[in-house]
Amino acid sequence: MASNAFSQKPVITLTVEQTKEALLEVEQLLADPANQGKLEGAKTASGGDPMMMMMLVMPIAVGIMAPVLVKYGFPVDQQGGMQFLAAAGSHKENPEIVAKADEIKSKFIPPELVQMAQMFMGGGAPPM
């Protein structure tokens, strides 16, 4: 049977150690001044509009994270970025991982869209 855009991809899981290592690698990439400049430029270009931020900032964030995504088997696209963050989020019992993942997400997911992003990353529906 041929693969299509709707076929389910296998879920990638990371061990606690892999997750810590991957988050550290992403943190180092995001700390690079050139990468910070790219993200800040996209945030400025978005004019503060949360949806424009997702359209402009997320592709840049995924590009910055690309080496880590590839290393751990995630696709280098927005879905892969979200899958990576979801895999990190599966270690909710580890406060170090939770704090690091939240810090990384805050660099490119606007606060107004955090709940929506969590739904896409397996965090469940927002509270009613």
Chimera marker file (.cmm) of the C-alpha trace (Angstrom):
<marker_set name="trace">
<marker id="1" x="0.000" y="0.000" z="0.000" r="1" g="1" b="0" radius="0.5"/>
<marker id="2" x="1.384" y="3.397" z="-0.971" r="1" g="1" b="0" radius="0.5"/>
<marker id="3" x="2.219" y="5.948" z="1.682" r="1" g="1" b="0" radius="0.5"/>
<marker id="4" x="0.322" y="9.220" z="1.676" r="1" g="1" b="0" radius="0.5"/>
<marker id="5" x="0.181" y="12.458" z="3.636" r="1" g="1" b="0" radius="0.5"/>
<marker id="6" x="-2.329" y="10.936" z="6.045" r="1" g="1" b="0" radius="0.5"/>
<marker id="7" x="-0.486" y="7.707" z="6.796" r="1" g="1" b="0" radius="0.5"/>
<marker id="8" x="0.569" y="7.379" z="10.405" r="1" g="1" b="0" radius="0.5"/>
<marker id="9" x="4.307" y="7.661" z="10.986" r="1" g="1" b="0" radius="0.5"/>
<marker id="10" x="5.866" y="5.573" z="13.751" r="1" g="1" b="0" radius="0.5"/>
<marker id="11" x="6.152" y="7.423" z="17.052" r="1" g="1" b="0" radius="0.5"/>
<marker id="12" x="9.737" y="8.172" z="17.988" r="1" g="1" b="0" radius="0.5"/>
<marker id="13" x="10.562" y="7.789" z="21.646" r="1" g="1" b="0" radius="0.5"/>
<marker id="14" x="13.633" y="9.048" z="23.431" r="1" g="1" b="0" radius="0.5"/>
<marker id="15" x="15.151" y="7.774" z="26.641" r="1" g="1" b="0" radius="0.5"/>
<marker id="16" x="15.635" y="10.221" z="29.503" r="1" g="1" b="0" radius="0.5"/>
<marker id="17" x="19.336" y="10.472" z="28.664" r="1" g="1" b="0" radius="0.5"/>
<marker id="18" x="18.686" y="10.962" z="24.948" r="1" g="1" b="0" radius="0.5"/>
<marker id="19" x="16.132" y="13.646" z="25.764" r="1" g="1" b="0" radius="0.5"/>
<marker id="20" x="18.524" y="15.512" z="28.063" r="1" g="1" b="0" radius="0.5"/>
<marker id="21" x="21.268" y="15.329" z="25.433" r="1" g="1" b="0" radius="0.5"/>
<marker id="22" x="18.961" y="16.446" z="22.602" r="1" g="1" b="0" radius="0.5"/>
<marker id="23" x="17.561" y="19.361" z="24.611" r="1" g="1" b="0" radius="0.5"/>
<marker id="24" x="21.088" y="20.489" z="25.491" r="1" g="1" b="0" radius="0.5"/>
<marker id="25" x="22.043" y="20.353" z="21.801" r="1" g="1" b="0" radius="0.5"/>
<marker id="26" x="18.968" y="22.404" z="20.831" r="1" g="1" b="0" radius="0.5"/>
<marker id="27" x="19.673" y="24.878" z="23.621" r="1" g="1" b="0" radius="0.5"/>
<marker id="28" x="23.222" y="25.346" z="22.303" r="1" g="1" b="0" radius="0.5"/>
<marker id="29" x="21.945" y="25.887" z="18.750" r="1" g="1" b="0" radius="0.5"/>
<marker id="30" x="19.379" y="28.436" z="19.943" r="1" g="1" b="0" radius="0.5"/>
<marker id="31" x="22.057" y="30.258" z="21.955" r="1" g="1" b="0" radius="0.5"/>
<marker id="32" x="24.157" y="30.889" z="18.845" r="1" g="1" b="0" radius="0.5"/>
<marker id="33" x="24.013" y="34.658" z="18.156" r="1" g="1" b="0" radius="0.5"/>
<marker id="34" x="23.346" y="34.132" z="14.433" r="1" g="1" b="0" radius="0.5"/>
<marker id="35" x="20.400" y="31.871" z="15.216" r="1" g="1" b="0" radius="0.5"/>
<marker id="36" x="19.098" y="34.281" z="17.846" r="1" g="1" b="0" radius="0.5"/>
<marker id="37" x="19.202" y="37.011" z="15.215" r="1" g="1" b="0" radius="0.5"/>
<marker id="38" x="17.196" y="34.874" z="12.769" r="1" g="1" b="0" radius="0.5"/>
<marker id="39" x="14.528" y="34.156" z="15.388" r="1" g="1" b="0" radius="0.5"/>
<marker id="40" x="14.334" y="37.765" z="16.561" r="1" g="1" b="0" radius="0.5"/>
<marker id="41" x="14.060" y="38.985" z="12.966" r="1" g="1" b="0" radius="0.5"/>
<marker id="42" x="11.151" y="36.626" z="12.310" r="1" g="1" b="0" radius="0.5"/>
<marker id="43" x="9.452" y="37.650" z="15.569" r="1" g="1" b="0" radius="0.5"/>
<marker id="44" x="9.793" y="41.313" z="14.592" r="1" g="1" b="0" radius="0.5"/>
<marker id="45" x="8.470" y="40.625" z="11.091" r="1" g="1" b="0" radius="0.5"/>
<marker id="46" x="5.418" y="38.924" z="12.602" r="1" g="1" b="0" radius="0.5"/>
<marker id="47" x="4.337" y="42.212" z="14.161" r="1" g="1" b="0" radius="0.5"/>
<marker id="48" x="3.344" y="40.393" z="17.343" r="1" g="1" b="0" radius="0.5"/>
<marker id="49" x="0.542" y="38.453" z="15.618" r="1" g="1" b="0" radius="0.5"/>
<marker id="50" x="0.605" y="34.923" z="17.137" r="1" g="1" b="0" radius="0.5"/>
<marker id="51" x="-0.414" y="33.193" z="13.911" r="1" g="1" b="0" radius="0.5"/>
<marker id="52" x="2.170" y="35.126" z="11.884" r="1" g="1" b="0" radius="0.5"/>
<marker id="53" x="4.744" y="34.136" z="14.505" r="1" g="1" b="0" radius="0.5"/>
<marker id="54" x="3.909" y="30.489" z="13.921" r="1" g="1" b="0" radius="0.5"/>
<marker id="55" x="4.141" y="30.969" z="10.155" r="1" g="1" b="0" radius="0.5"/>
<marker id="56" x="7.426" y="32.893" z="10.265" r="1" g="1" b="0" radius="0.5"/>
<marker id="57" x="9.215" y="31.728" z="13.408" r="1" g="1" b="0" radius="0.5"/>
<marker id="58" x="8.469" y="27.986" z="13.421" r="1" g="1" b="0" radius="0.5"/>
<marker id="59" x="10.175" y="27.250" z="10.071" r="1" g="1" b="0" radius="0.5"/>
<marker id="60" x="13.275" y="29.075" z="11.284" r="1" g="1" b="0" radius="0.5"/>
<marker id="61" x="13.211" y="27.229" z="14.612" r="1" g="1" b="0" radius="0.5"/>
<marker id="62" x="12.902" y="23.904" z="12.780" r="1" g="1" b="0" radius="0.5"/>
<marker id="63" x="15.823" y="24.865" z="10.547" r="1" g="1" b="0" radius="0.5"/>
<marker id="64" x="17.919" y="25.675" z="13.595" r="1" g="1" b="0" radius="0.5"/>
<marker id="65" x="16.951" y="22.378" z="15.256" r="1" g="1" b="0" radius="0.5"/>
<marker id="66" x="17.484" y="20.366" z="12.037" r="1" g="1" b="0" radius="0.5"/>
<marker id="67" x="20.768" y="18.695" z="13.059" r="1" g="1" b="0" radius="0.5"/>
<marker id="68" x="19.179" y="17.438" z="16.284" r="1" g="1" b="0" radius="0.5"/>
<marker id="69" x="15.982" y="16.346" z="14.559" r="1" g="1" b="0" radius="0.5"/>
<marker id="70" x="17.975" y="14.330" z="12.016" r="1" g="1" b="0" radius="0.5"/>
<marker id="71" x="20.250" y="12.828" z="14.675" r="1" g="1" b="0" radius="0.5"/>
<marker id="72" x="17.281" y="11.437" z="16.614" r="1" g="1" b="0" radius="0.5"/>
<marker id="73" x="15.214" y="10.352" z="13.598" r="1" g="1" b="0" radius="0.5"/>
<marker id="74" x="12.600" y="13.123" z="13.430" r="1" g="1" b="0" radius="0.5"/>
<marker id="75" x="11.515" y="14.682" z="10.134" r="1" g="1" b="0" radius="0.5"/>
<marker id="76" x="12.974" y="18.117" z="9.460" r="1" g="1" b="0" radius="0.5"/>
<marker id="77" x="9.681" y="19.966" z="9.245" r="1" g="1" b="0" radius="0.5"/>
<marker id="78" x="7.227" y="21.595" z="11.637" r="1" g="1" b="0" radius="0.5"/>
<marker id="79" x="5.619" y="18.248" z="12.413" r="1" g="1" b="0" radius="0.5"/>
<marker id="80" x="9.044" y="16.814" z="13.240" r="1" g="1" b="0" radius="0.5"/>
<marker id="81" x="9.754" y="19.742" z="15.547" r="1" g="1" b="0" radius="0.5"/>
<marker id="82" x="6.457" y="19.185" z="17.330" r="1" g="1" b="0" radius="0.5"/>
<marker id="83" x="7.110" y="15.414" z="17.509" r="1" g="1" b="0" radius="0.5"/>
<marker id="84" x="10.505" y="16.103" z="19.071" r="1" g="1" b="0" radius="0.5"/>
<marker id="85" x="8.983" y="18.398" z="21.696" r="1" g="1" b="0" radius="0.5"/>
<marker id="86" x="6.239" y="15.833" z="22.338" r="1" g="1" b="0" radius="0.5"/>
<marker id="87" x="8.872" y="13.119" z="22.836" r="1" g="1" b="0" radius="0.5"/>
<marker id="88" x="10.627" y="15.390" z="25.336" r="1" g="1" b="0" radius="0.5"/>
<marker id="89" x="7.268" y="16.108" z="26.978" r="1" g="1" b="0" radius="0.5"/>
<marker id="90" x="6.701" y="12.405" z="27.544" r="1" g="1" b="0" radius="0.5"/>
<marker id="91" x="9.171" y="12.669" z="30.438" r="1" g="1" b="0" radius="0.5"/>
<marker id="92" x="6.853" y="14.796" z="32.603" r="1" g="1" b="0" radius="0.5"/>
<marker id="93" x="8.177" y="13.100" z="35.736" r="1" g="1" b="0" radius="0.5"/>
<marker id="94" x="11.606" y="14.671" z="35.180" r="1" g="1" b="0" radius="0.5"/>
<marker id="95" x="11.591" y="18.327" z="36.306" r="1" g="1" b="0" radius="0.5"/>
<marker id="96" x="14.917" y="19.050" z="34.585" r="1" g="1" b="0" radius="0.5"/>
<marker id="97" x="13.544" y="17.933" z="31.212" r="1" g="1" b="0" radius="0.5"/>
<marker id="98" x="10.246" y="19.766" z="31.703" r="1" g="1" b="0" radius="0.5"/>
<marker id="99" x="12.035" y="23.022" z="32.576" r="1" g="1" b="0" radius="0.5"/>
<marker id="100" x="14.471" y="22.747" z="29.654" r="1" g="1" b="0" radius="0.5"/>
<marker id="101" x="11.721" y="21.868" z="27.153" r="1" g="1" b="0" radius="0.5"/>
<marker id="102" x="9.560" y="24.765" z="28.376" r="1" g="1" b="0" radius="0.5"/>
<marker id="103" x="12.507" y="27.145" z="28.079" r="1" g="1" b="0" radius="0.5"/>
<marker id="104" x="13.203" y="25.992" z="24.524" r="1" g="1" b="0" radius="0.5"/>
<marker id="105" x="9.540" y="26.229" z="23.476" r="1" g="1" b="0" radius="0.5"/>
<marker id="106" x="9.366" y="29.769" z="24.842" r="1" g="1" b="0" radius="0.5"/>
<marker id="107" x="11.988" y="30.821" z="22.290" r="1" g="1" b="0" radius="0.5"/>
<marker id="108" x="9.670" y="30.191" z="19.339" r="1" g="1" b="0" radius="0.5"/>
<marker id="109" x="6.111" y="29.414" z="20.469" r="1" g="1" b="0" radius="0.5"/>
<marker id="110" x="4.197" y="32.561" z="21.420" r="1" g="1" b="0" radius="0.5"/>
<marker id="111" x="2.597" y="32.448" z="24.901" r="1" g="1" b="0" radius="0.5"/>
<marker id="112" x="-0.836" y="32.887" z="23.296" r="1" g="1" b="0" radius="0.5"/>
<marker id="113" x="-0.382" y="29.595" z="21.430" r="1" g="1" b="0" radius="0.5"/>
<marker id="114" x="1.217" y="27.452" z="24.133" r="1" g="1" b="0" radius="0.5"/>
<marker id="115" x="-2.024" y="25.628" z="24.986" r="1" g="1" b="0" radius="0.5"/>
<marker id="116" x="-2.779" y="24.921" z="21.337" r="1" g="1" b="0" radius="0.5"/>
<marker id="117" x="0.776" y="23.686" z="20.773" r="1" g="1" b="0" radius="0.5"/>
<marker id="118" x="0.471" y="21.398" z="23.806" r="1" g="1" b="0" radius="0.5"/>
<marker id="119" x="-2.617" y="19.813" z="22.270" r="1" g="1" b="0" radius="0.5"/>
<marker id="120" x="-0.632" y="19.031" z="19.124" r="1" g="1" b="0" radius="0.5"/>
<marker id="121" x="2.225" y="17.677" z="21.240" r="1" g="1" b="0" radius="0.5"/>
<marker id="122" x="0.063" y="15.255" z="23.173" r="1" g="1" b="0" radius="0.5"/>
<marker id="123" x="-0.724" y="17.512" z="26.131" r="1" g="1" b="0" radius="0.5"/>
<marker id="124" x="-4.481" y="17.061" z="25.835" r="1" g="1" b="0" radius="0.5"/>
<marker id="125" x="-7.224" y="19.591" z="25.353" r="1" g="1" b="0" radius="0.5"/>
<marker id="126" x="-7.039" y="22.986" z="27.055" r="1" g="1" b="0" radius="0.5"/>
<marker id="127" x="-9.064" y="23.361" z="30.255" r="1" g="1" b="0" radius="0.5"/>
<marker id="128" x="-12.664" y="24.487" z="29.822" r="1" g="1" b="0" radius="0.5"/>
<link id1="1" id2="2" r="1" g="1" b="0" radius="0.2"/>
<link id1="2" id2="3" r="1" g="1" b="0" radius="0.2"/>
<link id1="3" id2="4" r="1" g="1" b="0" radius="0.2"/>
<link id1="4" id2="5" r="1" g="1" b="0" radius="0.2"/>
<link id1="5" id2="6" r="1" g="1" b="0" radius="0.2"/>
<link id1="6" id2="7" r="1" g="1" b="0" radius="0.2"/>
<link id1="7" id2="8" r="1" g="1" b="0" radius="0.2"/>
<link id1="8" id2="9" r="1" g="1" b="0" radius="0.2"/>
<link id1="9" id2="10" r="1" g="1" b="0" radius="0.2"/>
<link id1="10" id2="11" r="1" g="1" b="0" radius="0.2"/>
<link id1="11" id2="12" r="1" g="1" b="0" radius="0.2"/>
<link id1="12" id2="13" r="1" g="1" b="0" radius="0.2"/>
<link id1="13" id2="14" r="1" g="1" b="0" radius="0.2"/>
<link id1="14" id2="15" r="1" g="1" b="0" radius="0.2"/>
<link id1="15" id2="16" r="1" g="1" b="0" radius="0.2"/>
<link id1="16" id2="17" r="1" g="1" b="0" radius="0.2"/>
<link id1="17" id2="18" r="1" g="1" b="0" radius="0.2"/>
<link id1="18" id2="19" r="1" g="1" b="0" radius="0.2"/>
<link id1="19" id2="20" r="1" g="1" b="0" radius="0.2"/>
<link id1="20" id2="21" r="1" g="1" b="0" radius="0.2"/>
<link id1="21" id2="22" r="1" g="1" b="0" radius="0.2"/>
<link id1="22" id2="23" r="1" g="1" b="0" radius="0.2"/>
<link id1="23" id2="24" r="1" g="1" b="0" radius="0.2"/>
<link id1="24" id2="25" r="1" g="1" b="0" radius="0.2"/>
<link id1="25" id2="26" r="1" g="1" b="0" radius="0.2"/>
<link id1="26" id2="27" r="1" g="1" b="0" radius="0.2"/>
<link id1="27" id2="28" r="1" g="1" b="0" radius="0.2"/>
<link id1="28" id2="29" r="1" g="1" b="0" radius="0.2"/>
<link id1="29" id2="30" r="1" g="1" b="0" radius="0.2"/>
<link id1="30" id2="31" r="1" g="1" b="0" radius="0.2"/>
<link id1="31" id2="32" r="1" g="1" b="0" radius="0.2"/>
<link id1="32" id2="33" r="1" g="1" b="0" radius="0.2"/>
<link id1="33" id2="34" r="1" g="1" b="0" radius="0.2"/>
<link id1="34" id2="35" r="1" g="1" b="0" radius="0.2"/>
<link id1="35" id2="36" r="1" g="1" b="0" radius="0.2"/>
<link id1="36" id2="37" r="1" g="1" b="0" radius="0.2"/>
<link id1="37" id2="38" r="1" g="1" b="0" radius="0.2"/>
<link id1="38" id2="39" r="1" g="1" b="0" radius="0.2"/>
<link id1="39" id2="40" r="1" g="1" b="0" radius="0.2"/>
<link id1="40" id2="41" r="1" g="1" b="0" radius="0.2"/>
<link id1="41" id2="42" r="1" g="1" b="0" radius="0.2"/>
<link id1="42" id2="43" r="1" g="1" b="0" radius="0.2"/>
<link id1="43" id2="44" r="1" g="1" b="0" radius="0.2"/>
<link id1="44" id2="45" r="1" g="1" b="0" radius="0.2"/>
<link id1="45" id2="46" r="1" g="1" b="0" radius="0.2"/>
<link id1="46" id2="47" r="1" g="1" b="0" radius="0.2"/>
<link id1="47" id2="48" r="1" g="1" b="0" radius="0.2"/>
<link id1="48" id2="49" r="1" g="1" b="0" radius="0.2"/>
<link id1="49" id2="50" r="1" g="1" b="0" radius="0.2"/>
<link id1="50" id2="51" r="1" g="1" b="0" radius="0.2"/>
<link id1="51" id2="52" r="1" g="1" b="0" radius="0.2"/>
<link id1="52" id2="53" r="1" g="1" b="0" radius="0.2"/>
<link id1="53" id2="54" r="1" g="1" b="0" radius="0.2"/>
<link id1="54" id2="55" r="1" g="1" b="0" radius="0.2"/>
<link id1="55" id2="56" r="1" g="1" b="0" radius="0.2"/>
<link id1="56" id2="57" r="1" g="1" b="0" radius="0.2"/>
<link id1="57" id2="58" r="1" g="1" b="0" radius="0.2"/>
<link id1="58" id2="59" r="1" g="1" b="0" radius="0.2"/>
<link id1="59" id2="60" r="1" g="1" b="0" radius="0.2"/>
<link id1="60" id2="61" r="1" g="1" b="0" radius="0.2"/>
<link id1="61" id2="62" r="1" g="1" b="0" radius="0.2"/>
<link id1="62" id2="63" r="1" g="1" b="0" radius="0.2"/>
<link id1="63" id2="64" r="1" g="1" b="0" radius="0.2"/>
<link id1="64" id2="65" r="1" g="1" b="0" radius="0.2"/>
<link id1="65" id2="66" r="1" g="1" b="0" radius="0.2"/>
<link id1="66" id2="67" r="1" g="1" b="0" radius="0.2"/>
<link id1="67" id2="68" r="1" g="1" b="0" radius="0.2"/>
<link id1="68" id2="69" r="1" g="1" b="0" radius="0.2"/>
<link id1="69" id2="70" r="1" g="1" b="0" radius="0.2"/>
<link id1="70" id2="71" r="1" g="1" b="0" radius="0.2"/>
<link id1="71" id2="72" r="1" g="1" b="0" radius="0.2"/>
<link id1="72" id2="73" r="1" g="1" b="0" radius="0.2"/>
<link id1="73" id2="74" r="1" g="1" b="0" radius="0.2"/>
<link id1="74" id2="75" r="1" g="1" b="0" radius="0.2"/>
<link id1="75" id2="76" r="1" g="1" b="0" radius="0.2"/>
<link id1="76" id2="77" r="1" g="1" b="0" radius="0.2"/>
<link id1="77" id2="78" r="1" g="1" b="0" radius="0.2"/>
<link id1="78" id2="79" r="1" g="1" b="0" radius="0.2"/>
<link id1="79" id2="80" r="1" g="1" b="0" radius="0.2"/>
<link id1="80" id2="81" r="1" g="1" b="0" radius="0.2"/>
<link id1="81" id2="82" r="1" g="1" b="0" radius="0.2"/>
<link id1="82" id2="83" r="1" g="1" b="0" radius="0.2"/>
<link id1="83" id2="84" r="1" g="1" b="0" radius="0.2"/>
<link id1="84" id2="85" r="1" g="1" b="0" radius="0.2"/>
<link id1="85" id2="86" r="1" g="1" b="0" radius="0.2"/>
<link id1="86" id2="87" r="1" g="1" b="0" radius="0.2"/>
<link id1="87" id2="88" r="1" g="1" b="0" radius="0.2"/>
<link id1="88" id2="89" r="1" g="1" b="0" radius="0.2"/>
<link id1="89" id2="90" r="1" g="1" b="0" radius="0.2"/>
<link id1="90" id2="91" r="1" g="1" b="0" radius="0.2"/>
<link id1="91" id2="92" r="1" g="1" b="0" radius="0.2"/>
<link id1="92" id2="93" r="1" g="1" b="0" radius="0.2"/>
<link id1="93" id2="94" r="1" g="1" b="0" radius="0.2"/>
<link id1="94" id2="95" r="1" g="1" b="0" radius="0.2"/>
<link id1="95" id2="96" r="1" g="1" b="0" radius="0.2"/>
<link id1="96" id2="97" r="1" g="1" b="0" radius="0.2"/>
<link id1="97" id2="98" r="1" g="1" b="0" radius="0.2"/>
<link id1="98" id2="99" r="1" g="1" b="0" radius="0.2"/>
<link id1="99" id2="100" r="1" g="1" b="0" radius="0.2"/>
<link id1="100" id2="101" r="1" g="1" b="0" radius="0.2"/>
<link id1="101" id2="102" r="1" g="1" b="0" radius="0.2"/>
<link id1="102" id2="103" r="1" g="1" b="0" radius="0.2"/>
<link id1="103" id2="104" r="1" g="1" b="0" radius="0.2"/>
<link id1="104" id2="105" r="1" g="1" b="0" radius="0.2"/>
<link id1="105" id2="106" r="1" g="1" b="0" radius="0.2"/>
<link id1="106" id2="107" r="1" g="1" b="0" radius="0.2"/>
<link id1="107" id2="108" r="1" g="1" b="0" radius="0.2"/>
<link id1="108" id2="109" r="1" g="1" b="0" radius="0.2"/>
<link id1="109" id2="110" r="1" g="1" b="0" radius="0.2"/>
<link id1="110" id2="111" r="1" g="1" b="0" radius="0.2"/>
<link id1="111" id2="112" r="1" g="1" b="0" radius="0.2"/>
<link id1="112" id2="113" r="1" g="1" b="0" radius="0.2"/>
<link id1="113" id2="114" r="1" g="1" b="0" radius="0.2"/>
<link id1="114" id2="115" r="1" g="1" b="0" radius="0.2"/>
<link id1="115" id2="116" r="1" g="1" b="0" radius="0.2"/>
<link id1="116" id2="117" r="1" g="1" b="0" radius="0.2"/>
<link id1="117" id2="118" r="1" g="1" b="0" radius="0.2"/>
<link id1="118" id2="119" r="1" g="1" b="0" radius="0.2"/>
<link id1="119" id2="120" r="1" g="1" b="0" radius="0.2"/>
<link id1="120" id2="121" r="1" g="1" b="0" radius="0.2"/>
<link id1="121" id2="122" r="1" g="1" b="0" radius="0.2"/>
<link id1="122" id2="123" r="1" g="1" b="0" radius="0.2"/>
<link id1="123" id2="124" r="1" g="1" b="0" radius="0.2"/>
<link id1="124" id2="125" r="1" g="1" b="0" radius="0.2"/>
<link id1="125" id2="126" r="1" g="1" b="0" radius="0.2"/>
<link id1="126" id2="127" r="1" g="1" b="0" radius="0.2"/>
<link id1="127" id2="128" r="1" g="1" b="0" radius="0.2"/>
</marker_set>
